[in-house]
Amino acid sequence: MAVQDSGKAALITGASRGIGYGIAEALVARGDRVCITGRNEDALKEAVEKLGADRVIGVPGKAHDEAHQAVAVERAMEAFGRVDFLINNAGTNPVFGSMADMDLNVARKVFETNVISALGFAQLTWKAWQSEHGGAIVNIASIAGVAPSPFIGAYGISKAAMVNLTLQLAHEFAPKVRVNAIAPAVVKTKFAQTLYEGREEEAAAAYPLGRLGVPSDIGGAAAFLTSEQSDWITGQTLQIDGGMFLNAGVG
């Protein structure tokens, strides 16, 4: 059965695979047209074909590159005539180690990709469409942004900044645009593979729901936060963690 066109369009960064791809799947399934971005042009083309080239376009580039940001928004506007939804998913975590030994240039790269790029895309979609017509933004944060996360400290700090960016944008962009964040725990993607590879059963045991997340878990939440069912929700960070923080209780 053909999916009915929703009349809406979305831009999803870092969506050639993993969480971003899972979100794209969810939005395409409900009838949205989608522009996805990614660094690897071949992977992006493959993702477009799998999602459906009749409804999806891909724009290759690095999220922190301002020229790429401008081209992505421009291409989405040319293809769809609108950008109702922005999902800031692109992220990087190139270092695993203590904060005491952190290379400051690496920390700067993490912030450029994980935070500054999200602000850049938000500014551009606001000016291109949302300031006049409304819409929604979903920022992909992390539970690493709301609690200490040993060995991925720069990533966690950047995701804490993402949570606060969500609050700032929600305040400034209201009432036209709703802005929320999703903070996942470990989701089974190539990006997070080092956190569970070879020990998935052990890693999953830390979660009351008994499993790690999968991209569709985040896709469903992003679809909700960009739907009419969430029209009175803004400035919130939804933790999708399989109940992980329940284990912090007494007993």
DRENDO-1510 file (C-alpha; in Angstrom, 1 decimal, always signed):
<recs>
REC; n; res; u; v; w
REC; 1; MET; +0.0; +0.0; +0.0 .
REC; 2; ALA; +1.4; +3.4; -1.0 .
REC; 3; VAL; +2.1; +5.8; +1.8 .
REC; 4; GLN; +0.0; +9.0; +1.6 .
REC; 5; ASP; +2.1; +12.2; +1.3 .
REC; 6; SER; +1.9; +14.1; +4.6 .
REC; 7; GLY; +2.7; +17.4; +2.8 .
REC; 8; LYS; +5.6; +17.9; +5.3 .
REC; 9; ALA; +9.4; +17.8; +4.8 .
REC; 10; ALA; +12.3; +17.1; +7.1 .
REC; 11; LEU; +16.1; +17.6; +7.1 .
REC; 12; ILE; +18.0; +15.0; +9.1 .
REC; 13; THR; +21.8; +15.4; +9.6 .
REC; 14; GLY; +24.1; +12.4; +9.8 .
REC; 15; ALA; +21.4; +10.0; +8.5 .
REC; 16; SER; +23.2; +7.6; +6.1 .
REC; 17; ARG; +23.1; +5.0; +8.9 .
REC; 18; GLY; +22.4; +4.4; +12.6 .
REC; 19; ILE; +20.1; +6.6; +14.6 .
REC; 20; GLY; +19.7; +9.2; +11.8 .
REC; 21; TYR; +18.7; +6.5; +9.3 .
REC; 22; GLY; +16.2; +5.1; +11.8 .
REC; 23; ILE; +14.6; +8.5; +12.1 .
REC; 24; ALA; +14.5; +8.9; +8.4 .
REC; 25; GLU; +12.8; +5.5; +8.1 .
REC; 26; ALA; +10.1; +6.6; +10.6 .
REC; 27; LEU; +9.4; +9.9; +8.9 .
REC; 28; VAL; +9.3; +8.5; +5.4 .
REC; 29; ALA; +6.9; +5.7; +6.6 .
REC; 30; ARG; +4.4; +8.4; +7.7 .
REC; 31; GLY; +4.6; +10.2; +4.4 .
REC; 32; ASP; +7.2; +12.9; +4.9 .
REC; 33; ARG; +9.7; +13.9; +2.3 .
REC; 34; VAL; +13.2; +13.9; +3.7 .
REC; 35; CYS; +16.6; +15.3; +3.0 .
REC; 36; ILE; +19.5; +13.4; +4.6 .
REC; 37; THR; +23.1; +14.4; +5.0 .
REC; 38; GLY; +26.2; +12.4; +5.7 .
REC; 39; ARG; +30.0; +12.5; +5.2 .
REC; 40; ASN; +30.3; +9.4; +3.0 .
REC; 41; GLU; +28.7; +10.0; -0.4 .
REC; 42; ASP; +28.5; +6.3; -1.3 .
REC; 43; ALA; +26.8; +5.4; +2.0 .
REC; 44; LEU; +24.4; +8.4; +1.5 .
REC; 45; LYS; +23.4; +7.2; -2.0 .
REC; 46; GLU; +22.8; +3.7; -0.7 .
REC; 47; ALA; +20.6; +5.1; +2.1 .
REC; 48; VAL; +18.6; +7.2; -0.4 .
REC; 49; GLU; +17.9; +4.2; -2.6 .
REC; 50; LYS; +16.8; +2.1; +0.4 .
REC; 51; LEU; +14.6; +4.8; +1.8 .
REC; 52; GLY; +13.1; +5.6; -1.7 .
REC; 53; ALA; +14.6; +8.1; -4.1 .
REC; 54; ASP; +11.1; +9.3; -5.0 .
REC; 55; ARG; +10.8; +10.8; -1.5 .
REC; 56; VAL; +14.4; +11.2; -0.2 .
REC; 57; ILE; +17.4; +13.3; -1.4 .
REC; 58; GLY; +20.9; +13.2; +0.0 .
REC; 59; VAL; +23.4; +16.0; +0.4 .
REC; 60; PRO; +27.0; +14.8; +1.2 .
REC; 61; GLY; +29.2; +16.9; +3.4 .
REC; 62; LYS; +30.6; +17.5; +6.9 .
REC; 63; ALA; +28.1; +18.8; +9.4 .
REC; 64; HIS; +30.4; +21.4; +10.8 .
REC; 65; ASP; +31.1; +22.9; +7.4 .
REC; 66; GLU; +29.0; +26.1; +7.1 .
REC; 67; ALA; +29.0; +25.9; +3.3 .
REC; 68; HIS; +27.6; +22.4; +3.5 .
REC; 69; GLN; +24.9; +23.5; +6.0 .
REC; 70; ALA; +23.8; +26.2; +3.5 .
REC; 71; VAL; +23.8; +23.8; +0.6 .
REC; 72; ALA; +21.8; +21.2; +2.5 .
REC; 73; VAL; +19.0; +23.7; +3.4 .
REC; 74; GLU; +19.0; +25.2; +0.0 .
REC; 75; ARG; +18.7; +21.7; -1.7 .
REC; 76; ALA; +15.9; +20.8; +0.7 .
REC; 77; MET; +14.0; +24.0; -0.1 .
REC; 78; GLU; +14.5; +23.5; -3.9 .
REC; 79; ALA; +13.3; +19.9; -3.7 .
REC; 80; PHE; +10.4; +20.2; -1.3 .
REC; 81; GLY; +9.7; +23.9; -1.0 .
REC; 82; ARG; +9.7; +23.7; +2.7 .
REC; 83; VAL; +11.6; +22.3; +5.8 .
REC; 84; ASP; +9.1; +21.7; +8.5 .
REC; 85; PHE; +11.3; +19.5; +10.7 .
REC; 86; LEU; +15.0; +19.6; +11.5 .
REC; 87; ILE; +16.6; +16.7; +13.3 .
REC; 88; ASN; +20.2; +17.5; +14.4 .
REC; 89; ASN; +21.7; +14.0; +14.6 .
REC; 90; ALA; +25.2; +14.4; +13.2 .
REC; 91; GLY; +27.8; +13.7; +15.9 .
REC; 92; THR; +31.3; +12.6; +16.5 .
REC; 93; ASN; +33.3; +11.1; +19.3 .
REC; 94; PRO; +36.9; +10.6; +18.1 .
REC; 95; VAL; +38.5; +10.1; +21.4 .
REC; 96; PHE; +38.3; +7.6; +24.3 .
REC; 97; GLY; +40.1; +8.5; +27.4 .
REC; 98; SER; +40.4; +10.8; +30.5 .
REC; 99; MET; +39.7; +14.5; +30.5 .
REC; 100; ALA; +43.1; +15.1; +32.1 .
REC; 101; ASP; +44.8; +13.9; +28.9 .
REC; 102; MET; +42.3; +15.4; +26.5 .
REC; 103; ASP; +43.7; +17.0; +23.4 .
REC; 104; LEU; +42.0; +20.4; +23.3 .
REC; 105; ASN; +41.9; +20.4; +19.5 .
REC; 106; VAL; +40.0; +17.2; +19.6 .
REC; 107; ALA; +37.6; +18.7; +22.1 .
REC; 108; ARG; +37.1; +21.7; +19.8 .
REC; 109; LYS; +36.3; +19.3; +16.9 .
REC; 110; VAL; +33.7; +17.5; +19.1 .
REC; 111; PHE; +32.0; +20.8; +19.9 .
REC; 112; GLU; +32.1; +22.0; +16.3 .
REC; 113; THR; +30.4; +18.9; +15.0 .
REC; 114; ASN; +28.1; +18.1; +17.9 .
REC; 115; VAL; +26.9; +21.6; +19.0 .
REC; 116; ILE; +27.9; +24.4; +16.7 .
REC; 117; SER; +26.7; +22.6; +13.6 .
REC; 118; ALA; +23.3; +22.0; +15.2 .
REC; 119; LEU; +23.0; +25.8; +15.9 .
REC; 120; GLY; +24.0; +26.5; +12.3 .
REC; 121; PHE; +21.4; +24.2; +10.8 .
REC; 122; ALA; +18.8; +25.6; +13.2 .
REC; 123; GLN; +19.6; +29.2; +12.2 .
REC; 124; LEU; +19.3; +28.3; +8.5 .
REC; 125; THR; +16.1; +26.4; +8.7 .
REC; 126; TRP; +14.6; +29.1; +10.8 .
REC; 127; LYS; +15.4; +31.7; +8.2 .
REC; 128; ALA; +14.5; +29.6; +5.2 .
REC; 129; TRP; +11.1; +28.4; +6.4 .
REC; 130; GLN; +10.3; +27.9; +10.0 .
REC; 131; SER; +10.2; +31.5; +11.2 .
REC; 132; GLU; +7.2; +32.2; +9.0 .
REC; 133; HIS; +5.5; +28.8; +8.7 .
REC; 134; GLY; +6.4; +27.0; +12.0 .
REC; 135; GLY; +7.7; +23.5; +12.5 .
REC; 136; ALA; +9.8; +21.5; +15.0 .
REC; 137; ILE; +13.4; +20.8; +15.8 .
REC; 138; VAL; +14.7; +17.6; +17.5 .
REC; 139; ASN; +18.2; +17.6; +18.8 .
REC; 140; ILE; +19.8; +14.2; +19.4 .
REC; 141; ALA; +21.6; +14.5; +22.8 .
REC; 142; SER; +22.7; +11.5; +25.0 .
REC; 143; ILE; +22.4; +10.3; +28.5 .
REC; 144; ALA; +26.1; +11.1; +28.5 .
REC; 145; GLY; +25.0; +14.7; +28.7 .
REC; 146; VAL; +23.0; +14.3; +31.9 .
REC; 147; ALA; +25.4; +12.1; +33.9 .
REC; 148; PRO; +29.1; +11.5; +34.0 .
REC; 149; SER; +30.3; +9.1; +31.3 .
REC; 150; PRO; +33.9; +7.9; +31.9 .
REC; 151; PHE; +36.2; +7.9; +28.9 .
REC; 152; ILE; +33.8; +9.8; +26.7 .
REC; 153; GLY; +33.9; +13.1; +28.6 .
REC; 154; ALA; +34.2; +15.5; +25.7 .
REC; 155; TYR; +31.3; +13.8; +24.0 .
REC; 156; GLY; +29.2; +14.0; +27.2 .
REC; 157; ILE; +30.0; +17.7; +27.7 .
REC; 158; SER; +29.0; +18.5; +24.1 .
REC; 159; LYS; +25.7; +16.6; +24.6 .
REC; 160; ALA; +25.0; +18.6; +27.8 .
REC; 161; ALA; +25.5; +21.7; +25.7 .
REC; 162; MET; +23.0; +20.2; +23.2 .
REC; 163; VAL; +20.4; +19.9; +26.0 .
REC; 164; ASN; +20.9; +23.6; +26.9 .
REC; 165; LEU; +20.9; +24.6; +23.3 .
REC; 166; THR; +17.5; +22.9; +23.1 .
REC; 167; LEU; +16.2; +25.1; +26.0 .
REC; 168; GLN; +17.6; +28.3; +24.4 .
REC; 169; LEU; +16.1; +27.6; +21.0 .
REC; 170; ALA; +12.8; +26.5; +22.5 .
REC; 171; HIS; +12.5; +29.8; +24.3 .
REC; 172; GLU; +13.6; +32.0; +21.4 .
REC; 173; PHE; +11.7; +30.2; +18.6 .
REC; 174; ALA; +8.4; +29.9; +20.4 .
REC; 175; PRO; +5.6; +30.0; +19.5 .
REC; 176; LYS; +6.4; +29.2; +15.9 .
REC; 177; VAL; +8.8; +26.3; +16.4 .
REC; 178; ARG; +8.9; +23.6; +19.1 .
REC; 179; VAL; +12.4; +22.5; +20.0 .
REC; 180; ASN; +13.0; +19.2; +22.0 .
REC; 181; ALA; +15.8; +16.8; +22.5 .
REC; 182; ILE; +16.2; +13.1; +22.7 .
REC; 183; ALA; +18.8; +11.6; +25.0 .
REC; 184; PRO; +19.4; +7.9; +24.2 .
REC; 185; ALA; +21.4; +5.4; +26.1 .
REC; 186; VAL; +23.5; +2.9; +24.1 .
REC; 187; VAL; +21.9; +2.2; +20.8 .
REC; 188; LYS; +23.1; -0.6; +18.6 .
REC; 189; THR; +24.9; +1.3; +15.8 .
REC; 190; LYS; +28.4; +1.3; +14.3 .
REC; 191; PHE; +28.9; +4.7; +16.1 .
REC; 192; ALA; +28.4; +3.1; +19.6 .
REC; 193; GLN; +29.9; -0.3; +18.7 .
REC; 194; THR; +32.9; +0.0; +21.0 .
REC; 195; LEU; +30.6; +0.3; +24.0 .
REC; 196; TYR; +29.0; -3.2; +23.5 .
REC; 197; GLU; +30.9; -5.2; +20.9 .
REC; 198; GLY; +31.8; -8.6; +22.3 .
REC; 199; ARG; +29.9; -8.0; +25.5 .
REC; 200; GLU; +26.3; -7.1; +24.4 .
REC; 201; GLU; +24.6; -9.5; +26.9 .
REC; 202; GLU; +26.7; -8.0; +29.8 .
REC; 203; ALA; +26.0; -4.4; +28.6 .
REC; 204; ALA; +22.2; -5.1; +28.2 .
REC; 205; ALA; +22.1; -6.5; +31.8 .
REC; 206; ALA; +22.5; -2.9; +33.1 .
REC; 207; TYR; +19.1; -2.0; +31.6 .
REC; 208; PRO; +15.9; -2.9; +33.4 .
REC; 209; LEU; +14.2; -3.6; +30.0 .
REC; 210; GLY; +17.0; -6.1; +29.3 .
REC; 211; ARG; +18.2; -4.9; +25.9 .
REC; 212; LEU; +20.2; -2.2; +24.2 .
REC; 213; GLY; +18.4; +0.4; +22.1 .
REC; 214; VAL; +17.9; +0.1; +18.3 .
REC; 215; PRO; +17.6; +2.9; +15.8 .
REC; 216; SER; +13.8; +2.5; +15.5 .
REC; 217; ASP; +13.4; +3.2; +19.2 .
REC; 218; ILE; +14.8; +6.7; +18.5 .
REC; 219; GLY; +12.9; +7.0; +15.2 .
REC; 220; GLY; +9.6; +6.5; +16.9 .
REC; 221; ALA; +10.3; +9.2; +19.5 .
REC; 222; ALA; +11.5; +11.6; +16.8 .
REC; 223; ALA; +8.3; +11.0; +14.8 .
REC; 224; PHE; +6.2; +11.7; +17.9 .
REC; 225; LEU; +8.1; +14.9; +18.7 .
REC; 226; THR; +7.5; +16.2; +15.1 .
REC; 227; SER; +3.9; +15.3; +15.1 .
REC; 228; GLU; +0.7; +17.0; +16.0 .
REC; 229; GLN; +0.4; +14.7; +19.1 .
REC; 230; SER; +3.3; +16.7; +20.6 .
REC; 231; ASP; +2.0; +20.2; +19.8 .
REC; 232; TRP; +2.1; +21.3; +23.5 .
REC; 233; ILE; +5.6; +20.0; +24.2 .
REC; 234; THR; +8.7; +22.1; +23.8 .
REC; 235; GLY; +12.0; +22.6; +25.6 .
REC; 236; GLN; +12.0; +19.0; +26.9 .
REC; 237; THR; +14.7; +16.3; +26.8 .
REC; 238; LEU; +13.2; +12.8; +26.5 .
REC; 239; GLN; +15.5; +10.2; +27.9 .
REC; 240; ILE; +15.2; +6.9; +26.0 .
REC; 241; ASP; +17.4; +4.6; +28.1 .
REC; 242; GLY; +15.7; +1.3; +28.7 .
REC; 243; GLY; +15.2; +2.3; +32.3 .
REC; 244; MET; +18.9; +2.7; +33.0 .
REC; 245; PHE; +18.5; +5.4; +35.6 .
REC; 246; LEU; +16.0; +3.3; +37.5 .
REC; 247; ASN; +19.1; +1.3; +38.7 .
REC; 248; ALA; +20.3; +4.4; +40.6 .
REC; 249; GLY; +17.5; +3.9; +43.2 .
REC; 250; VAL; +17.9; +2.7; +46.7 .
REC; 251; GLY; +18.2; -1.1; +47.1 .
</recs>
